Amino acid sequence: MSTHDFDLCVIGGGSGGVRAARFAAQRGARVALVESSAMGGTCVNVGCIPKKLYSTAAHYAEGFDESRGFGWQLVDTPTLNWPALKTARAQEISRLNGIYEGLMSSAQVTRLHGHGRLLDTRTVQVTASDGQQQRLSARHVLIATGGRPFVPEVAGRELVVTSDDMFDLPEFPRRLVVVGGGYIGCEMASIFQGLGAEVTLVYRGEQILRGFDDEVRDFVADELRKHGLDVRVRTDVAHIEADGSDRRVHLSDGHTLSANVVLYATGRQPNVADLGLADVGIRQGKNGTIEINQHFATSVPGVYALGDVVGRKELTPVALAEAMALVDHLFGPAPGEQARQMHYDHIPTAVFTHPPVGTVGLTEGQARERFGAIRVYRSDFKPLKHTLSGSTERTLVKLIVDDASERVVGLHMVGADAGEIVQGFAVALQCGATKAQFDATIGVHPTSAEEFVTLRQIARR
């Protein structure tokens, strides 16, 4: 008989923590989950879900405009009701919070409301909002506390907001400055420009979306500018000052921008404050991320970590997969199944800009470095929809092939439904599909997706 209160105590109620708690309980483990805020973590509350809802809202604006090319006559000019959008989003998020709470109760996970902190490697102290404390012991402790936005030290930083604030701004920002060229900054800039704001994106690097394929970066930057977004690279913010209720943003190149809201999307950092990590000897990286091995074990026996707090791939599906691999490792796989292993190759991802980006596998630069001899197939074109819509938007599709094995090792797209399309092709890359197998696949006509199986001309070697 175990001398511990629980077999597993999970600190953090986001995607990874909930998945680990739920499936560990299904294996017969006694599980507790500690969370001080709304269930669902960043993804549900201030990330993937509200972002995609607002992106969809923004697409309606261009849809109204493009419909004229298809014979629709709009009697009145459509206008955005910002409070109505916020209310609808809040209702959906509340519904999802309830679903996550329901998953815990149905799995018979003990749900503890409060802040969890390690007192030793087997003891967690839970402090409720009213200050009351309780202690529990667990055979295994999992830290899945996620991350939060990072704002650098800049004069006037108290005047800015982060991505956590953007979905519930009191008033819609008619003039918005976004600082940061990563996927969060680009998405927010694109969404609010689509909703009707005048948006300027400021990024100190050479090009937005660092880490993505260089050709994709250049292509999407051009498309964002065509949509009306003011993208300024190779410049940074010198300082920010209040101008009544507005903000004045002074740039390093000497220019000044005026805005209702300044959004800083300059990266994220792990939620590790007051977890007691140093006290129990858990090793951390420079930015606070928790160091783990291939089985998500920290430097201290019995304590594990996964998801954004470990800083590997900060994506919801990755946290879910890591959680399943950890549950299998700690409690064994489900009957008739093999234990899962976590692999970080061929992870598809999307950037919900307008137009969106979808990608899986290696960039052209990564493939050249890894394989040496590669072939690149690419095409950019005006989608059928825009032959009548009046839009000048173009779509890019790109395949990268390893010469030696003939395998497709990278697949990239900028265009409508890129995320939906790339998800399907991710299966092909996971299975090691070759260019010949792509060529032998019949396309669905007329679609943008069929371009991936009709690329024959080598763009470059």
C-alpha positions as CSV (number, residue, x, y, z in Angstrom):
1,M,0.0,0.0,0.0
2,S,1.4,3.4,-1.0
3,T,2.2,5.8,1.8
4,H,1.5,8.8,-0.5
5,D,-1.8,10.6,-0.8
6,F,-1.6,10.3,-4.6
7,D,0.3,8.4,-7.3
8,L,0.5,11.6,-9.4
9,C,0.1,15.3,-8.5
10,V,-0.1,17.6,-11.5
11,I,0.6,21.3,-11.1
12,G,-1.0,23.1,-13.9
13,G,-4.4,22.8,-15.6
14,G,-3.4,23.5,-19.2
15,S,-3.5,21.1,-22.2
16,G,-0.6,18.9,-21.0
17,G,-1.5,18.8,-17.4
18,V,-5.1,17.9,-18.0
19,R,-4.2,15.2,-20.5
20,A,-1.7,13.6,-18.2
21,A,-4.1,13.7,-15.2
22,R,-7.0,12.3,-17.1
23,F,-5.1,9.4,-18.7
24,A,-3.1,8.5,-15.6
25,A,-6.4,8.3,-13.8
26,Q,-7.7,6.0,-16.5
27,R,-4.7,3.7,-15.9
28,G,-5.9,3.4,-12.3
29,A,-3.6,6.0,-10.7
30,R,-4.8,8.2,-7.9
31,V,-4.4,11.7,-9.3
32,A,-4.6,15.3,-8.0
33,L,-4.5,18.4,-10.2
34,V,-3.6,21.8,-8.8
35,E,-4.6,25.0,-10.7
36,S,-5.2,28.5,-9.4
37,S,-6.9,29.9,-12.5
38,A,-9.4,28.9,-15.2
39,M,-8.9,25.4,-16.6
40,G,-7.5,25.0,-20.1
41,G,-4.3,27.1,-19.8
42,T,-3.0,29.5,-22.4
43,C,-4.5,27.7,-25.4
44,V,-8.1,27.8,-24.2
45,N,-8.1,31.1,-22.4
46,V,-5.8,33.5,-24.1
47,G,-4.2,31.6,-27.0
48,C,-5.2,29.2,-29.7
49,I,-8.9,29.2,-29.3
50,P,-9.7,32.9,-28.9
51,K,-7.0,33.7,-31.5
52,K,-8.7,31.4,-34.1
53,L,-12.1,32.8,-33.3
54,Y,-10.9,36.4,-33.8
55,S,-9.1,35.4,-36.9
56,T,-12.3,34.0,-38.3
57,A,-14.1,37.2,-37.4
58,A,-11.5,39.2,-39.2
59,H,-11.9,37.1,-42.4
60,Y,-15.5,38.2,-42.6
61,A,-14.4,41.7,-43.4
62,E,-12.5,40.7,-46.5
63,G,-15.2,38.3,-47.4
64,F,-17.8,41.1,-47.4
65,D,-15.5,43.1,-49.7
66,E,-14.7,40.2,-52.0
67,S,-18.3,39.1,-52.3
68,R,-19.0,42.0,-54.7
69,G,-16.9,40.3,-57.3
70,F,-19.3,37.4,-57.2
71,G,-22.4,39.5,-57.7
72,W,-23.4,40.3,-54.1
73,Q,-24.6,43.8,-53.5
74,L,-24.2,45.0,-49.9
75,V,-26.9,47.6,-49.0
76,D,-25.2,48.7,-45.8
77,T,-21.5,48.8,-44.9
78,P,-20.8,46.0,-42.4
79,T,-19.4,47.3,-39.0
80,L,-17.8,45.4,-36.2
81,N,-19.6,45.2,-32.9
82,W,-16.5,44.8,-30.6
83,P,-18.5,44.2,-27.4
84,A,-20.6,41.5,-29.1
85,L,-17.5,39.7,-30.4
86,K,-15.9,39.8,-26.9
87,T,-19.1,38.5,-25.3
88,A,-19.4,35.6,-27.7
89,R,-15.8,34.7,-27.2
90,A,-16.1,34.8,-23.4
91,Q,-19.1,32.5,-23.5
92,E,-17.3,29.9,-25.6
93,I,-14.2,30.0,-23.4
94,S,-16.4,29.6,-20.3
95,R,-18.0,26.6,-21.9
96,L,-14.6,25.1,-22.6
97,N,-13.5,25.8,-19.0
98,G,-16.5,23.8,-17.9
99,I,-15.6,20.9,-20.2
100,Y,-12.1,20.7,-18.8
101,E,-13.4,20.7,-15.2
102,G,-15.9,18.0,-16.3
103,L,-13.0,15.9,-17.7
104,M,-11.4,15.9,-14.3
105,S,-14.5,15.0,-12.4
106,S,-15.5,12.2,-14.8
107,A,-12.0,10.7,-14.6
108,Q,-12.2,11.0,-10.7
109,V,-9.2,13.3,-10.6
110,T,-9.1,15.3,-7.3
111,R,-9.3,19.0,-8.4
112,L,-7.5,21.4,-6.0
113,H,-8.0,25.2,-6.5
114,G,-4.9,27.1,-5.6
115,H,-1.2,27.6,-6.3
116,G,1.0,24.5,-6.0
117,R,4.6,24.7,-4.7
118,L,7.1,21.9,-4.1
119,L,8.2,21.6,-0.4
120,D,10.3,18.5,-1.3
121,T,10.3,16.0,-4.1
122,R,7.2,14.3,-2.9
123,T,5.3,17.0,-1.1
124,V,3.2,19.8,-2.7
125,Q,1.8,22.7,-0.8
126,V,-1.4,24.2,-2.2
127,T,-2.3,27.8,-1.3
128,A,-5.9,28.8,-2.0
129,S,-6.9,32.4,-3.0
130,D,-8.1,33.0,0.6
131,G,-4.7,32.0,2.0
132,Q,-5.7,28.6,3.3
133,Q,-3.0,25.9,2.8
134,Q,-2.9,22.2,2.6
135,R,-0.2,19.7,1.9
136,L,-0.3,16.5,-0.1
137,S,2.2,13.9,-0.9
138,A,2.6,12.1,-4.3
139,R,4.7,9.3,-5.7
140,H,5.2,11.4,-8.8
141,V,4.9,15.2,-9.3
142,L,4.4,16.7,-12.8
143,I,5.0,20.4,-13.4
144,A,2.9,21.6,-16.4
145,T,2.6,25.3,-15.6
146,G,3.1,26.6,-19.1
147,G,4.4,30.1,-20.0
148,R,3.5,33.7,-20.1
149,P,4.3,36.8,-22.3
150,F,7.7,38.4,-21.8
151,V,8.2,42.2,-22.1
152,P,11.8,43.4,-22.2
153,E,13.0,46.4,-20.1
154,V,12.1,49.4,-22.3
155,A,11.3,52.9,-21.1
156,G,7.5,53.1,-20.9
157,R,6.9,49.3,-20.6
158,E,4.1,50.0,-18.1
159,L,2.1,51.5,-21.0
160,V,2.0,48.4,-23.1
161,V,-0.2,45.3,-23.2
162,T,0.6,41.7,-24.0
163,S,-1.3,39.1,-26.0
164,D,-3.1,38.0,-22.8
165,D,-4.9,41.4,-22.9
166,M,-5.8,41.7,-26.5
167,F,-9.0,39.6,-26.6
168,D,-10.8,41.8,-24.0
169,L,-9.6,45.3,-24.6
170,P,-12.2,47.8,-23.2
171,E,-12.3,49.6,-26.6
172,F,-11.3,48.5,-30.1
173,P,-8.0,50.0,-31.0
174,R,-8.3,52.1,-34.1
175,R,-4.5,52.5,-34.2
176,L,-2.4,49.6,-33.0
177,V,1.4,49.1,-32.8
178,V,2.6,45.6,-32.5
179,V,6.2,45.1,-31.4
180,G,7.6,41.7,-32.3
181,G,7.8,39.6,-35.5
182,G,7.1,36.1,-34.2
183,Y,4.0,34.1,-34.9
184,I,2.0,35.8,-32.1
185,G,2.9,39.3,-33.1
186,C,2.2,38.6,-36.8
187,E,-1.1,36.9,-36.0
188,M,-2.3,39.7,-33.7
189,A,-1.3,42.3,-36.2
190,S,-3.1,40.5,-39.1
191,I,-6.2,39.9,-37.0
192,F,-6.7,43.4,-35.8
193,Q,-5.9,44.9,-39.2
194,G,-8.6,42.6,-40.6
195,L,-11.0,43.7,-38.0
196,G,-10.5,47.3,-39.0
197,A,-7.5,48.7,-37.1
198,E,-4.7,50.7,-38.6
199,V,-1.7,48.4,-37.6
200,T,2.0,48.9,-37.7
201,L,4.3,45.9,-36.9
202,V,7.8,46.7,-35.7
203,Y,10.5,44.1,-35.6
204,R,14.2,44.5,-35.0
205,G,15.3,41.5,-37.1
206,E,15.9,41.2,-40.8
207,Q,12.5,39.6,-41.5
208,I,9.4,38.5,-39.6
209,L,8.8,34.8,-38.6
210,R,12.4,33.9,-37.7
211,G,12.8,30.1,-37.8
212,F,10.4,29.6,-40.7
213,D,11.5,29.0,-44.2
214,D,13.1,32.2,-45.6
215,E,11.1,32.2,-48.8
216,V,7.9,31.7,-46.8
217,R,8.9,34.7,-44.6
218,D,9.5,37.0,-47.5
219,F,6.3,35.9,-49.3
220,V,4.0,36.3,-46.3
221,A,5.6,39.7,-45.4
222,D,4.7,40.9,-48.9
223,E,1.2,39.6,-48.6
224,L,0.6,41.2,-45.3
225,R,1.7,44.6,-46.7
226,K,-0.7,44.1,-49.6
227,H,-3.4,43.6,-47.1
228,G,-2.6,47.0,-45.6
229,L,-0.4,46.1,-42.7
230,D,2.6,48.4,-42.2
231,V,5.5,46.0,-41.6
232,R,8.7,47.6,-40.5
233,V,11.8,45.5,-40.0
234,R,15.3,46.3,-38.8
235,T,14.0,48.8,-36.3
236,D,13.3,48.7,-32.6
237,V,11.5,50.7,-29.9
238,A,13.6,53.3,-28.2
239,H,11.0,54.4,-25.7
240,I,7.2,54.8,-25.2
241,E,5.4,57.7,-23.6
242,A,1.8,58.6,-22.8
243,D,0.0,61.1,-24.9
244,G,-3.2,61.6,-23.0
245,S,-5.0,58.2,-23.3
246,D,-2.9,57.4,-26.4
247,R,0.7,56.2,-26.7
248,R,3.7,57.6,-28.6
249,V,6.2,55.0,-29.7
250,H,9.7,56.3,-30.5
251,L,11.6,54.1,-32.8
252,S,15.4,53.6,-33.1
253,D,15.3,54.8,-36.7
254,G,14.0,58.2,-35.5
255,H,10.4,57.7,-36.5
256,T,7.5,58.2,-34.1
257,L,4.2,56.2,-34.1
258,S,1.0,57.2,-32.5
259,A,-1.4,54.4,-31.2
260,N,-4.3,53.7,-29.0
261,V,-2.7,50.4,-27.9
262,V,0.9,49.1,-28.0
263,L,1.1,45.3,-28.0
264,Y,4.4,43.7,-27.0
265,A,4.7,40.2,-28.5
266,T,8.4,39.7,-27.9
267,G,8.5,36.1,-26.8
268,R,7.3,34.1,-23.8
269,Q,8.9,32.8,-20.6
270,P,8.1,29.7,-18.5
271,N,5.8,30.0,-15.5
272,V,8.2,28.9,-12.8
273,A,7.8,31.6,-10.1
274,D,7.3,30.4,-6.6
275,L,7.3,26.7,-7.5
276,G,10.1,25.9,-5.1
277,L,12.3,24.5,-7.9
278,A,15.6,25.8,-6.6
279,D,14.8,24.7,-3.1
280,V,14.5,21.1,-4.2
281,G,17.5,21.2,-6.6
282,I,15.7,21.1,-10.0
283,R,18.0,22.4,-12.8
284,Q,16.8,25.1,-15.0
285,G,18.0,26.7,-18.2
286,K,19.1,30.4,-18.6
287,N,15.6,31.7,-19.2
288,G,14.1,29.5,-16.4
289,T,12.9,26.6,-18.5
290,I,13.0,23.3,-16.6
291,E,15.7,20.8,-17.9
292,I,14.4,17.3,-18.6
293,N,15.6,14.1,-20.1
294,Q,13.9,11.9,-22.8
295,H,11.3,10.7,-20.3
296,F,10.5,14.2,-19.1
297,A,12.3,13.6,-15.7
298,T,13.9,16.6,-14.1
299,S,17.2,16.5,-12.3
300,V,15.3,15.4,-9.2
301,P,13.9,11.9,-9.0
302,G,10.1,11.7,-9.0
303,V,9.6,15.2,-10.4
304,Y,8.7,15.6,-14.1
305,A,7.9,18.5,-16.4
306,L,6.4,19.0,-19.9
307,G,4.8,21.5,-22.2
308,D,5.7,25.1,-22.6
309,V,7.5,25.2,-19.2
310,V,10.3,23.0,-20.7
311,G,10.6,25.2,-23.8
312,R,11.0,22.5,-26.5
313,K,8.1,23.0,-28.9
314,E,5.6,25.4,-27.5
315,L,2.5,24.0,-29.2
316,T,-0.7,22.5,-27.7
317,P,-0.6,19.2,-29.6
318,V,3.1,18.8,-28.6
319,A,2.1,19.1,-24.9
320,L,-0.7,16.6,-25.4
321,A,1.7,14.1,-27.0
322,E,4.3,14.6,-24.3
323,A,1.6,13.9,-21.7
324,M,0.7,10.6,-23.3
325,A,4.3,9.6,-23.5
326,L,4.8,10.4,-19.9
327,V,1.7,8.5,-18.7
328,D,2.8,5.4,-20.7
329,H,6.3,5.7,-19.1
330,L,5.0,6.1,-15.5
331,F,1.9,3.9,-15.5
332,G,2.3,1.7,-18.6
333,P,0.4,1.9,-21.9
334,A,-3.3,1.0,-22.3
335,P,-4.0,-2.7,-22.8
336,G,-3.1,-3.8,-26.3
337,E,-1.1,-0.6,-27.0
338,Q,2.6,0.0,-27.2
339,A,4.2,2.7,-25.0
340,R,4.4,6.0,-26.9
341,Q,7.7,7.8,-27.5
342,M,7.9,11.5,-28.2
343,H,9.5,12.5,-31.4
344,Y,9.9,16.1,-32.5
345,D,10.3,15.6,-36.3
346,H,7.5,16.3,-38.7
347,I,5.5,18.5,-36.3
348,P,3.1,20.5,-38.4
349,T,2.3,24.1,-37.5
350,A,0.2,27.0,-38.7
351,V,0.4,30.8,-38.4
352,F,-3.0,32.3,-38.6
353,T,-2.0,35.4,-40.5
354,H,-4.0,36.7,-43.4
355,P,-3.2,34.7,-45.5
356,P,-2.2,31.9,-43.2
357,V,1.0,29.9,-43.2
358,G,1.2,26.1,-42.9
359,T,4.4,24.1,-42.6
360,V,5.8,20.7,-41.8
361,G,9.3,19.3,-41.9
362,L,12.5,21.1,-42.7
363,T,13.0,24.6,-44.1
364,E,15.1,24.9,-47.3
365,G,18.1,26.0,-45.2
366,Q,17.8,23.2,-42.7
367,A,17.4,20.6,-45.5
368,R,20.5,21.9,-47.3
369,E,22.5,21.8,-44.1
370,R,21.3,18.2,-43.2
371,F,21.3,16.6,-46.6
372,G,23.5,18.7,-48.9
373,A,22.0,17.8,-52.2
374,I,18.3,18.8,-52.3
375,R,15.7,19.8,-54.9
376,V,13.2,22.6,-54.4
377,Y,9.8,22.6,-56.1
378,R,7.7,25.7,-55.7
379,S,4.8,27.6,-57.3
380,D,3.0,30.8,-56.5
381,F,-0.3,31.6,-58.1
382,K,-3.6,33.5,-57.9
383,P,-6.2,31.1,-56.4
384,L,-9.4,30.6,-58.4
385,K,-11.4,32.5,-55.8
386,H,-9.4,35.7,-56.5
387,T,-10.0,35.6,-60.2
388,L,-13.4,37.2,-59.4
389,S,-12.9,38.6,-55.9
390,G,-10.7,41.5,-57.0
391,S,-8.0,40.6,-54.4
392,T,-4.4,40.5,-55.5
393,E,-3.6,37.8,-52.9
394,R,-1.4,35.0,-54.1
395,T,-0.6,31.5,-52.7
396,L,2.8,29.9,-52.3
397,V,3.3,26.1,-52.2
398,K,6.8,24.6,-51.8
399,L,8.3,21.1,-51.6
400,I,11.8,20.2,-50.5
401,V,13.2,16.8,-51.6
402,D,16.3,15.0,-50.4
403,D,18.2,13.9,-53.5
404,A,19.6,10.7,-52.0
405,S,16.4,9.2,-50.6
406,E,13.9,11.0,-52.8
407,R,11.9,11.7,-49.7
408,V,9.9,14.9,-49.3
409,V,11.5,16.4,-46.2
410,G,9.8,19.8,-46.1
411,L,6.4,21.1,-47.2
412,H,5.3,24.8,-46.9
413,M,2.3,26.8,-47.9
414,V,1.1,30.4,-47.6
415,G,-2.5,30.7,-48.6
416,A,-6.1,30.1,-47.6
417,D,-6.7,27.0,-45.4
418,A,-2.9,26.4,-45.2
419,G,-3.3,24.8,-41.8
420,E,-6.0,22.4,-42.9
421,I,-4.1,21.4,-46.0
422,V,-0.7,20.9,-44.3
423,Q,-2.2,18.7,-41.6
424,G,-3.1,16.1,-44.2
425,F,0.3,16.2,-45.9
426,A,2.0,15.9,-42.5
427,V,0.8,12.2,-42.4
428,A,2.6,11.7,-45.7
429,L,5.9,13.1,-44.4
430,Q,5.5,11.1,-41.2
431,C,5.3,8.0,-43.4
432,G,8.4,8.9,-45.4
433,A,6.6,9.7,-48.7
434,T,8.8,10.2,-51.7
435,K,8.4,12.8,-54.5
436,A,7.4,9.9,-56.8
437,Q,4.5,9.1,-54.5
438,F,3.4,12.7,-54.5
439,D,3.6,12.7,-58.3
440,A,1.5,9.5,-58.4
441,T,-1.3,11.0,-56.3
442,I,-4.3,12.3,-58.1
443,G,-5.2,15.8,-57.1
444,V,-8.6,17.2,-56.1
445,H,-9.5,19.8,-58.7
446,P,-9.9,22.7,-58.5
447,T,-8.1,23.2,-55.2
448,S,-4.9,24.9,-54.0
449,A,-4.0,21.6,-52.3
450,E,-3.7,19.8,-55.6
451,E,-0.7,22.0,-56.4
452,F,1.4,19.8,-54.1
453,V,0.9,16.8,-56.3
454,T,1.3,18.5,-59.6
455,L,4.7,20.2,-59.0
456,R,7.1,18.9,-61.7
457,Q,9.5,21.8,-62.5
458,I,12.5,22.0,-60.3
459,A,12.9,25.6,-59.1
460,R,16.5,25.1,-57.9
461,R,18.9,22.5,-56.6
